[in-house]
Amino acid sequence: MASLSLHLSSLHHTSTTAFVPRATPVNLRTRTQKAFSIKSQSAPVLSQDDLKKLAADKAVESVKSGMVLGLGTGSTASFVVDKLGQLLSAGQLSNIVGIPTSKRTQEQAASLNIPLSTLDLHPHIDLAIDGADEVDPNLDLVKGRGGALLREKMVEAASSSFIVVADDSKIVSGLGGSGLAMPVEVVQFCWKYNLVRLEGLFKELGCEAKLRLAGDGSEKPYVTDNGNYIVDLYFKNPIKDGFAAGKEISSMEGVVEHGLFLGMATSVIIAGKTGVEIMTK
């Protein structure tokens, strides 16, 4: 196995830990981490799914029996749910309760016999684990390209600890910097009115706003689990002040939620070609 020590010098605001599979679990709330590496003569070729699974498996090491867990949505979060199901089936975890952030996560968890509940019955969550679409040096995030941003934010805001899992393609110098969608969930009523206002709000950043479509080949809008539409914002330049941007978006009538997750992550686990890194503020 190749060296599993990964260095991202551009993330100068974070402390890091290189991870070796099967190493002693790391307390992700500790700000100072020790680095370990193991070297061998040949390097395995890791796919993006392999990287996501490495990050997911590392995050699940922080799960203890009896916890109430926030279950994220998306391709990386699905590996977390799969691992939880495996540990429950093997008797290595017990008495956990999952709070899903989408209908598809609920269906996946139920198929794996993971006990489920809601925020109404469990308003305090011990730990949430979810993916991210972008991660900046301050561990601020863009989330919601999977369409579950409202429920994700509600569940993760109610969590004592929030671990983000992602591959290294999600690292950006500033939010919106990937050029991919930053979602805003809006009510269906007069959605175009809000699309125009959102685009105008970030005109100086070269923002283009588009209504998200269902993706089934039709021109039908995508509808969230909450019955709303999503306006995707595409930036030519990164957002300069995420908190100010989030406040302005939220102040618009008809806006339900936005995909800026600011100051929420406890730690971020990033999987790269040479291993897994734990980042904390």
C-alpha positions as CSV (number, residue, x, y, z in Angstrom):
1,M,0.0,0.0,0.0
2,A,1.4,3.4,-0.9
3,S,2.0,6.1,1.6
4,L,-1.3,7.2,3.1
5,S,-0.1,10.6,4.2
6,L,-1.7,13.4,2.2
7,H,-0.6,17.0,2.5
8,L,-2.8,19.9,1.3
9,S,-0.7,22.9,2.1
10,S,-3.3,25.3,0.8
11,L,-5.6,24.5,3.7
12,H,-3.5,26.5,6.1
13,H,-6.4,27.1,8.5
14,T,-6.7,23.4,9.4
15,S,-4.8,20.8,11.3
16,T,-4.5,17.4,9.6
17,T,-4.1,13.7,10.2
18,A,-3.0,11.1,7.7
19,F,-5.0,7.9,8.1
20,V,-4.1,4.3,7.6
21,P,-7.0,1.8,7.3
22,R,-7.3,-0.4,10.4
23,A,-5.4,2.1,12.5
24,T,-6.5,3.0,16.0
25,P,-9.7,5.2,15.9
26,V,-9.1,8.9,16.1
27,N,-11.1,11.3,18.2
28,L,-12.3,13.7,15.5
29,R,-12.9,16.5,18.1
30,T,-9.2,16.7,19.0
31,R,-7.6,19.6,17.3
32,T,-4.0,18.2,17.4
33,Q,-3.6,15.0,15.6
34,K,-0.6,12.6,15.2
35,A,0.3,11.4,11.7
36,F,1.0,7.8,10.7
37,S,2.1,6.4,7.4
38,I,2.9,3.0,6.0
39,K,4.8,2.5,2.8
40,S,5.0,-0.4,0.4
41,Q,6.5,-0.9,-3.0
42,S,3.3,-0.8,-5.1
43,A,0.4,1.7,-5.1
44,P,-3.2,0.5,-5.5
45,V,-5.3,2.5,-8.0
46,L,-8.2,4.0,-6.1
47,S,-11.4,5.0,-7.9
48,Q,-13.5,7.9,-6.7
49,D,-15.9,5.5,-5.0
50,D,-12.9,3.8,-3.3
51,L,-11.9,7.2,-1.9
52,K,-15.5,8.0,-0.7
53,K,-15.7,4.6,1.0
54,L,-12.3,5.2,2.8
55,A,-13.6,8.5,4.1
56,A,-17.0,7.0,5.1
57,D,-15.4,4.1,7.0
58,K,-13.1,6.5,8.9
59,A,-16.1,8.6,9.9
60,V,-18.1,5.6,11.1
61,E,-15.3,4.9,13.6
62,S,-16.7,7.7,15.7
63,V,-20.1,6.1,16.0
64,K,-20.8,4.4,19.3
65,S,-23.6,2.1,20.4
66,G,-26.6,4.0,21.8
67,M,-26.1,7.1,19.6
68,V,-28.7,9.1,17.8
69,L,-27.2,9.7,14.3
70,G,-28.0,12.1,11.5
71,L,-27.8,10.2,8.3
72,G,-26.8,12.3,5.3
73,T,-27.8,12.1,1.6
74,G,-25.6,11.6,-1.4
75,S,-23.1,9.2,-2.9
76,T,-20.6,9.5,-0.1
77,A,-23.2,9.4,2.7
78,S,-24.6,6.2,1.2
79,F,-21.4,4.5,2.0
80,V,-21.8,5.6,5.6
81,V,-25.3,4.1,5.8
82,D,-24.0,0.9,4.2
83,K,-21.3,0.6,6.8
84,L,-23.6,1.3,9.7
85,G,-25.9,-1.5,8.4
86,Q,-22.9,-3.9,8.2
87,L,-21.8,-3.1,11.8
88,L,-25.4,-3.5,13.1
89,S,-25.8,-6.9,11.3
90,A,-22.5,-8.1,12.7
91,G,-23.4,-7.1,16.3
92,Q,-20.6,-4.5,16.5
93,L,-23.1,-1.7,17.0
94,S,-26.4,-1.7,18.9
95,N,-29.2,0.6,20.0
96,I,-28.4,3.3,17.5
97,V,-31.2,5.5,16.0
98,G,-30.9,7.2,12.6
99,I,-32.5,10.5,11.6
100,P,-32.5,10.4,7.7
101,T,-32.2,13.6,5.7
102,S,-34.1,12.5,2.6
103,K,-36.6,9.9,1.5
104,R,-33.9,7.9,-0.4
105,T,-31.7,7.8,2.7
106,Q,-34.7,6.7,4.7
107,E,-35.3,3.9,2.2
108,Q,-31.7,2.8,2.2
109,A,-31.4,2.7,6.0
110,A,-34.7,0.9,6.3
111,S,-33.5,-1.8,3.9
112,L,-30.5,-2.4,6.1
113,N,-32.6,-2.6,9.3
114,I,-31.3,0.6,10.8
115,P,-33.8,1.9,13.4
116,L,-35.1,5.3,12.3
117,S,-36.9,8.2,13.9
118,T,-37.4,11.9,13.4
119,L,-36.3,15.3,14.8
120,D,-39.7,15.6,16.5
121,L,-38.9,12.5,18.7
122,H,-35.2,13.1,18.9
123,P,-34.5,16.8,18.9
124,H,-30.9,16.3,20.1
125,I,-28.6,14.3,17.8
126,D,-25.2,13.0,19.0
127,L,-23.5,12.9,15.6
128,A,-24.3,13.7,12.0
129,I,-22.2,12.3,9.1
130,D,-22.8,13.7,5.6
131,G,-21.0,14.5,2.3
132,A,-20.3,17.9,0.8
133,D,-20.1,19.4,-2.6
134,E,-17.4,22.0,-1.7
135,V,-15.1,22.5,1.3
136,D,-13.2,25.7,1.8
137,P,-10.1,26.3,4.0
138,N,-12.4,27.4,6.9
139,L,-14.4,24.1,6.7
140,D,-17.4,26.0,5.4
141,L,-19.4,24.0,2.8
142,V,-21.6,24.0,-0.2
143,K,-24.2,21.2,0.1
144,G,-27.4,20.3,-1.5
145,R,-26.6,19.3,-5.1
146,G,-28.5,16.1,-4.2
147,G,-31.6,18.2,-3.5
148,A,-31.8,17.5,0.3
149,L,-30.3,20.8,1.6
150,L,-33.3,21.8,3.8
151,R,-33.5,18.5,5.7
152,E,-29.7,18.2,5.8
153,K,-29.3,21.6,7.4
154,M,-32.1,21.0,10.0
155,V,-30.6,17.7,11.1
156,E,-27.0,18.8,11.1
157,A,-27.8,22.0,13.0
158,A,-29.4,19.8,15.7
159,S,-26.2,17.7,16.0
160,S,-23.6,18.0,18.7
161,S,-20.9,16.9,16.2
162,F,-21.0,17.1,12.4
163,I,-18.4,15.1,10.4
164,V,-18.1,15.8,6.7
165,V,-16.8,13.1,4.4
166,A,-15.6,13.8,0.8
167,D,-13.0,13.1,-1.8
168,D,-10.3,15.6,-2.6
169,S,-12.1,16.9,-5.7
170,K,-14.4,18.9,-3.3
171,I,-11.6,21.2,-2.0
172,V,-12.0,24.8,-3.1
173,S,-10.3,28.0,-2.2
174,G,-13.6,29.8,-1.9
175,L,-17.2,28.7,-1.9
176,G,-18.7,28.7,-5.4
177,G,-15.2,28.3,-6.7
178,S,-15.9,24.9,-8.4
179,G,-18.2,26.5,-10.9
180,L,-20.8,23.9,-10.1
181,A,-24.2,24.5,-8.6
182,M,-24.9,26.3,-5.3
183,P,-28.5,25.4,-4.7
184,V,-31.3,27.5,-3.3
185,E,-34.6,25.9,-2.4
186,V,-37.6,28.1,-3.2
187,V,-41.3,27.8,-3.1
188,Q,-43.0,26.9,-6.4
189,F,-45.1,30.1,-6.4
190,C,-43.4,32.7,-8.6
191,W,-40.2,30.8,-8.7
192,K,-39.0,32.8,-11.7
193,Y,-39.3,36.0,-9.8
194,N,-36.9,34.7,-7.2
195,L,-34.6,33.2,-9.8
196,V,-34.1,36.7,-11.4
197,R,-33.6,38.3,-7.9
198,L,-31.0,35.7,-7.0
199,E,-29.1,36.1,-10.2
200,G,-29.1,39.9,-9.7
201,L,-27.9,39.6,-6.1
202,F,-24.6,38.1,-7.3
203,K,-24.3,39.9,-10.6
204,E,-20.8,41.1,-9.8
205,L,-19.6,37.5,-9.3
206,G,-20.8,36.5,-12.8
207,C,-23.6,34.5,-11.3
208,E,-26.0,32.6,-13.6
209,A,-29.2,31.2,-12.1
210,K,-31.0,28.1,-13.5
211,L,-34.1,26.2,-12.4
212,R,-33.1,22.6,-11.7
213,L,-34.9,20.1,-13.9
214,A,-36.0,16.6,-13.0
215,G,-33.4,15.0,-15.1
216,D,-35.7,12.5,-16.8
217,G,-35.4,14.0,-20.2
218,S,-38.4,16.3,-19.8
219,E,-38.6,20.0,-19.0
220,K,-40.3,19.3,-15.7
221,P,-38.8,21.0,-12.7
222,Y,-37.0,19.0,-10.0
223,V,-39.2,18.8,-6.9
224,T,-37.7,18.4,-3.5
225,D,-38.9,16.0,-0.8
226,N,-40.6,19.1,0.7
227,G,-42.5,20.0,-2.5
228,N,-40.3,22.9,-3.5
229,Y,-38.2,23.9,-6.5
230,I,-34.4,24.4,-6.6
231,V,-32.7,27.4,-8.2
232,D,-29.0,26.5,-8.9
233,L,-26.5,29.4,-8.8
234,Y,-23.3,29.1,-10.9
235,F,-20.5,31.5,-10.0
236,K,-17.7,32.6,-12.3
237,N,-15.9,33.9,-9.2
238,P,-16.0,32.6,-5.6
239,I,-18.3,34.1,-3.0
240,K,-16.4,36.7,-1.0
241,D,-18.4,36.6,2.2
242,G,-20.4,33.5,2.8
243,F,-22.2,34.7,5.9
244,A,-23.3,37.9,4.2
245,A,-24.4,36.0,1.1
246,G,-26.4,33.5,3.1
247,K,-28.1,36.3,5.1
248,E,-29.1,38.1,1.9
249,I,-30.4,35.0,0.3
250,S,-32.4,34.0,3.3
251,S,-34.0,37.5,3.5
252,M,-35.8,37.0,0.2
253,E,-39.5,36.1,0.5
254,G,-40.1,32.7,-1.1
255,V,-36.6,31.4,-0.3
256,V,-36.8,28.3,1.9
257,E,-33.1,27.4,2.4
258,H,-29.7,27.8,0.7
259,G,-26.8,25.4,0.3
260,L,-24.2,27.4,2.3
261,F,-23.4,25.4,5.4
262,L,-21.3,27.9,7.4
263,G,-19.6,27.2,10.7
264,M,-21.3,23.9,11.1
265,A,-18.7,21.2,10.4
266,T,-16.8,19.8,13.4
267,S,-14.3,18.1,11.2
268,V,-13.9,17.1,7.5
269,I,-12.5,13.8,6.4
270,I,-10.9,14.1,2.9
271,A,-9.9,11.0,0.9
272,G,-7.2,11.5,-1.7
273,K,-5.1,9.2,-4.0
274,T,-2.6,8.6,-1.2
275,G,-4.9,8.3,1.8
276,V,-7.3,10.0,4.1
277,E,-6.8,13.3,6.0
278,I,-8.8,14.6,8.9
279,M,-9.1,18.4,9.0
280,T,-10.3,20.4,12.0
281,K,-10.4,24.2,12.6
